[in-house]
Structure formats: structure tokens, C-alpha cells
Amino acid sequence: MDNIVALAKRRGFIFQSSEIYGGLNGFFDYGPLGSELKKNIRDCWWDDMVRRRDDVVGIETSIIMHPKVWEASGHVAGFTDPLVDCKVSKQRFRADQLFFAPVVVEGKTVGYVSALESENTAGELQAAAETFKRKKAIQGQLLPVQPRDMTEAQPDEVAQIPSPATGEPGSLTPPRAFNMMFETNVGAMRDASSVAYLRPETAQGMFVDFKNVVDTGRVKLPFGIAQVGKSFRNEITPRNFIFRSREFEQMEMEYFIHPEADWLACHEEWLKWCQDWLVSIGLPASHLSLHEHPKAKLAFYSRRTVDIMFRYPFGVQELWGIAARSDYDLKQHQQHSGVPQIYFDEATKQKVVPHVIEPAVGVDRILLAVLCAGYAEEEVKDEKGNVEKRTVLRLSPRIAPVKVAVLPLLKNKELLVARARELYGRLKRKYAVFYDDGGAIGRRYRRQDEIGTPWCVTIDFETIEKDGTFTLRERDSMQQKRITEAELFALLDEKVY
Ligand code: ATP
């Protein structure tokens, strides 16, 4: 992971926000290559989800909405994470990410150990329990630890659990609900009447505009409303680089279906669509898995939620949530606004409140996944047969920030440069292209490998003296072949869509 973070900074993908002021935890900036990569992910999603489908339309709603939206949606009362304070260090932890276990020797609890969630929480707790027993010189058989998280701690246990910040018990508070919405004020008055929120999800925009889209959009059930945009959550512990941040971007779609439609089949279809889409932008299927939310942990209105999980270097984590949300949201808005959220079904002449299937994904999490899956360090042979290291980002041509690099073999040969500039100009009208004439050709290839450019074309003496063909060098195989300009455009047309 450290190598990926270092590459992201070195090559201008991702910077810490406000870095010259020491940064701001949970906020990030995207540099020249990162913003291209992010735009390509967003554009691919929009093209496949909205433009290439007949049953989904797109919208763009405001980030700050009427505060009643968030009362109706349940966010004001319930968009909370359980928070635990350490009174000594003043650090705050998410209770469901802070694990503890009693240290049990010869059937007797002799103390407690704690650890923050990691890939190996149980192993860390076991090691901490052994250290605890050794330091206190307790004799007897230590039982294997039984980890629980702080939301499950009994009141009498809280005082005995050591804080991960200090290693000592006595400073942790019992968990309390912490609302993650960022508050602001709208207008010149700063009082309770002007409080508004930065949206914690884009989805409510689709519900609140449902009637507007139905009345103006010529949509027929089943149909979807999609949007891409920023969301904000005051996460207690932002972590794992851009995986969990406080400002992030979501791509969400609400697919409205008839209340009597086969919602489970529809849910399955979207689950498959989302996995296929991730593979289409280059994520290996082997890194993806599914997590079915247990019935007992589902929100009361949810019929089923399945997350598509991705194997990040820091563990298998949620990438995309696909939820069957019944008619909960539309009914809530109907009740709170007093405006019927009704669809008139021509076929059955019925007025219905549709149900919804919601695939919701974060752009930043996808971007991190493609960086993690694509990053490789390899040993390769240069032209002279010497072994050298190359860093390569295997990004799909669909999302690579630069599609092709144009390289004149020598920078002081006018004819080569003129031909290269000409090609560069023509390619640039359609694609993100990079022109590079600096340094040995092998070095220039390496620079492109590192930023994920799928192809390099070199304009050499054969180009100007013989048949006009270029050398096309492919990033992953490092194979080279001669290619005409028409063939190059055909290749790009096929692979970049
Ligand atoms: P988590 O359990 O990881 O907090 P969630 O279940 O609360 O996520 P949703 O509310 O379902 O997430 O949001 C939909 C998607 O938005 C997530 O699958 C994820 O890709 C993205 N997302 C949510 N929170 C964040 C965040 N803090 N930073 C980056 N992306 C996020």
C-alpha cells in the first residue's frame, strides 16, 4: 500500500488536501493524472449506466437540500456511527472498529486487552493477552481470546478495557451515537432556523425529484434515475488513504419498479450488472466477492442488501452496495412533504408508489481499487539484456489517464519531430495523448508504464524514409510491432469506449 500511495503522490494522481498547511484529515486532492483517471471512471459509468440504456435517465441535484429532506429520510435521527472517546488522549474511535477481549486464565477473567480493527484483529488480541499474562506473571492456562467490538461491551466491562491510545484502562467512555452529517447555515442568520446539511449521500436527490422526472421525462416503469456527485460524511476515523474520507464522490442509481414486480430478480440483475461493469473497467474478477447482509442486521425497510467487496491490500472491504429499499424513501417524502409520490401505471390503470433497487458506489473507492489491482513491480530485461526493475500500472484503456504517448525517436531530427507533432495533433482531438521527446526511448517507455499508458508510438526513421508506419509498443506485454496510422486509430476506437 505504501508504494501505491508514494506513486500516487510522485506522479500527480493524489495529494493530501491543503498539504502546505499540514493537510486536513479525511480530505484529498486529485492531481493532473488523478483527475483524468477519476473523470474517465465517472464518464464510463455515466455512458454505460445512463446514455447506453433506454431505461435510465440522469440528473444533477444540489448538495445542500431543504433540511426536511434529511428528517424525512431518517438521516437527522439515525445517520450515526457509535463513538467511543478516550478521555485521556482525547482520541475518538468508532466503537465497531475497536475490539476487545477478556484475558481468561484457568477459567477466570484476569483483565482485558484491546486492538483497533485490522486484517488480523484476533491475532493481535491473542498476542496482547499473552503479553498481559506474562507481564503480570500470572500462572496457568490462557484460553484463546474471544474478540468482541465496543458496541457489545457490558457497562461493567467498559472501565476495564484499555484505550488503544494509552494502553491503560479507565479512560474509555461507553459508545454513544455520533451524527455524521456536516452542518452549515444558509443565509445571513446563524441560528437553529438556518441549519442545513451537506448531503451525506446523493440518493435523496433522486427521491425528491422523482415526481419532476416522472412528469417531464417520459419514463415508464421500470426505470432508473442516476446521479454522480460529491457527498460528505464526518467520519470518526477516516483511513486507508482515500478509501474512507470525509468528502467523496458517489455514483448512485435508483431503479424504480412496480410494487408487484419480481424485486428479487431485479436485485440479482443489478448485482450482476455491477460486477460485470467493474470487470469492464479492468478490475480482476478474482479480487471481487459478495457479502450478503444478514437479515437480522438489515434496516427495517430493506428487503435485501448485498455488497460487492474488493480485495484491497488492507483487507476485503465494501466497494459497491446493492440494496432493495422497498417503497420506504418515496413514502417518507410523501408523508413529510404532503405531495403524493405516485406513478400512474397505464397498463393496469393503477396509481402506485414504486419500490426501488439501489446500486450505490464511491468513485474514490473504485479509483483506489484500480490503482491497487493495477500496480506491479517487475524485473525485466532492457535492450542490452540487463535486468532492471519496472513499475507498471495495468489500467484498462477505458480509464487510463493517457491513452497513448507519441515519441519521436530523436528530438533533434526535424523530420521525425514534425511527423510526431502532426500525429500528436490529430490524436489529441479525440484522446488524451502525451508527447514526450526527452531522454532515451527505454526511459520514456518506463515513465509511461508507471502512469498506466496502454500504448506508446515511436516515430522513427522507417516512418519517414520507408512506409510511414510507426512502432507500437504495448505496455503489458512490452511487445512492439509496426502499425499504420489508420490501424492505430482503429485500435483506439475499439479499446477506448
Ligand atoms: P461503509 O460501511 O464502508 O461506511 P456504507 O455502507 O455506509 O459504507 P453507503 O452509504 O452504502 O456506504 O454508500 C455507498 C457507497 O459510497 C459505498 O459502497 C462506498 O463505495 C461509498 N462510500 C461510503 N462512505 C464513503 C467514505 N467515507 N469514503 C469514500 N467512499 C465512501
Boltz pocket constraint, residues with backbone or C-beta under 6 A from the ligand:
constraints:
  - pocket:
      binder: B
      contacts: [[A, 200], [A, 201], [A, 233], [A, 235], [A, 242], [A, 243], [A, 244], [A, 245], [A, 246], [A, 247], [A, 248], [A, 249], [A, 250], [A, 318], [A, 319], [A, 320], [A, 321], [A, 360], [A, 361], [A, 362], [A, 363], [A, 364], [A, 365]]
      max_distance: 6.0
